[in-house]
Amino acid sequence: MSTHAAAGAIDHHHDHTTTTGIPNKKLFMWAFLASDCMFFGALISSHLIYRLHQTPNQPDIVGLFSLELTSFSTFILLMSSLLMALAVNACQKGNVPATRKMLLGTIVFGLIFLTCQVYEFNHFVHEKGLTLGSSIFGSTFYTLTGTHGCHVAIGVLWLTLMYIRTFKPADGRPWVLKSFIHLLVFAVVTVAAIKALLGGVHAFQEHGASAEMLSTFVHHDLLAIIVTAVGLAALVFLGRPRKTVEFGEANAVDVESMGLYWHFVDIVWIIIFTAVYLLEYL
């Protein structure tokens, strides 16, 4: 090992750099995030402005929200930022197994956040009657939080692709088909797990923590439960240790750029949580 590597310095010379010394990938990501700041700034400002001009069909917002659920999903998203930072640190040190674990943890936390948002939207539409066209609040709320949810979903997809990328063999063996199968299994497990989780929440609301709740949950979501279990076993099989892979410290900039995006999404949600949810309780 060279003295440079032993000192713990991060080698970014695998990437082309600009005259600023910043890798092109990071520079592009900063430019994109700057434009996204203006985009979210416009959406948040619109929501706050219309909040000051309430219409006759304005819903009871305090009675509409479940602060406990939103606080939980916020905590989950913030914890995912910690895992993302650990993934970046592990990749910079060339620790591929740790990078995979942290990426997987970030993916799971991101999916939990999305599940909470899907449940919240479903509850608002079917139980509270809040839709895009029901009021100005509904329009601005769904546009703002839905756009952020799309950003989280894109981030989860990116994380998943990066996780699969860590298995690319270094000896040039074909891996496109295996990576496609890996991605397909990921997608199936994600959909099945979200459906099963939502079914469990609905059963709990109807019957509480009881044997009847468990029976109802299994009866209505047995297929989703089986698919989730089988899919997770397949992911464990696909993620088993392999030979030397073409992934390591050289990919630190890729993971770091992805981390910048993920941290940005988390910061935006903190602002949305404050402006849309907490502000109504002041």
ZICOR-V206681 format. One record per residue. N is the residue number from 1. D_LAST is the distance of its C-alpha to the last C-alpha in Angstrom with 2 decimals. Layout:
n:d_last
N:D_LAST
N:D_LAST
//
This chain:
n:d_last
1:57.67
2:57.56
3:56.46
4:53.70
5:52.27
6:52.87
7:50.81
8:47.78
9:47.56
10:46.08
11:48.58
12:47.07
13:50.51
14:50.64
15:48.60
16:49.60
17:47.80
18:47.19
19:48.41
20:45.08
21:45.99
22:42.98
23:44.02
24:43.87
25:41.65
26:38.95
27:39.33
28:38.99
29:35.84
30:34.23
31:35.25
32:33.83
33:30.47
34:30.38
35:30.91
36:28.31
37:25.74
38:26.46
39:26.36
40:22.91
41:21.75
42:22.97
43:21.30
44:17.81
45:18.31
46:19.54
47:16.56
48:14.16
49:16.79
50:17.30
51:13.64
52:14.13
53:17.30
54:16.71
55:20.00
56:21.40
57:21.43
58:17.74
59:16.97
60:14.43
61:12.24
62:10.31
63:13.90
64:15.30
65:13.82
66:15.17
67:12.90
68:15.99
69:18.28
70:16.30
71:15.75
72:19.49
73:20.56
74:18.63
75:20.46
76:23.67
77:23.45
78:22.88
79:25.84
80:27.89
81:27.61
82:29.28
83:32.04
84:32.50
85:32.98
86:35.49
87:37.29
88:37.72
89:39.02
90:41.41
91:42.77
92:43.37
93:45.48
94:47.32
95:46.13
96:46.15
97:45.60
98:42.45
99:41.24
100:41.76
101:39.88
102:36.82
103:36.91
104:37.20
105:34.24
106:32.11
107:33.39
108:32.56
109:28.97
110:28.56
111:30.04
112:27.73
113:24.72
114:26.50
115:27.31
116:23.71
117:22.93
118:26.04
119:25.11
120:21.61
121:23.21
122:25.98
123:23.73
124:21.71
125:25.04
126:27.18
127:24.93
128:22.14
129:24.29
130:22.02
131:24.48
132:24.98
133:26.46
134:24.41
135:21.80
136:20.64
137:17.54
138:20.06
139:22.21
140:19.77
141:18.14
142:21.60
143:23.08
144:20.61
145:20.26
146:23.90
147:25.17
148:23.58
149:25.13
150:28.44
151:28.21
152:27.76
153:30.69
154:32.83
155:32.05
156:33.11
157:36.28
158:37.02
159:36.58
160:38.89
161:41.51
162:41.38
163:41.82
164:44.84
165:46.13
166:46.51
167:49.35
168:51.54
169:54.95
170:56.54
171:60.02
172:59.32
173:59.59
174:58.19
175:54.61
176:53.17
177:53.89
178:52.43
179:49.25
180:48.94
181:49.43
182:46.82
183:44.28
184:45.24
185:44.82
186:41.40
187:40.36
188:41.81
189:40.22
190:36.78
191:37.02
192:38.57
193:36.11
194:33.06
195:34.80
196:35.69
197:32.23
198:30.68
199:33.53
200:32.88
201:29.21
202:30.30
203:33.07
204:30.80
205:28.47
206:31.57
207:33.61
208:31.54
209:33.25
210:36.81
211:40.20
212:39.65
213:36.57
214:38.69
215:41.55
216:39.47
217:37.92
218:41.37
219:42.97
220:40.62
221:39.96
222:43.23
223:44.21
224:40.93
225:41.26
226:44.87
227:44.23
228:41.43
229:43.74
230:46.71
231:44.72
232:43.36
233:46.95
234:48.09
235:45.49
236:46.76
237:50.27
238:49.51
239:47.69
240:50.57
241:52.05
242:54.40
243:56.75
244:55.81
245:53.09
246:52.57
247:49.15
248:48.22
249:47.36
250:48.56
251:45.57
252:43.01
253:41.99
254:41.40
255:39.10
256:37.36
257:36.75
258:35.29
259:33.09
260:31.77
261:30.79
262:29.12
263:27.12
264:26.04
265:24.83
266:22.79
267:21.24
268:20.38
269:18.69
270:16.44
271:15.35
272:15.10
273:13.14
274:10.48
275:10.77
276:11.38
277:9.79
278:6.97
279:5.44
280:5.66
281:3.81
282:0.00
//
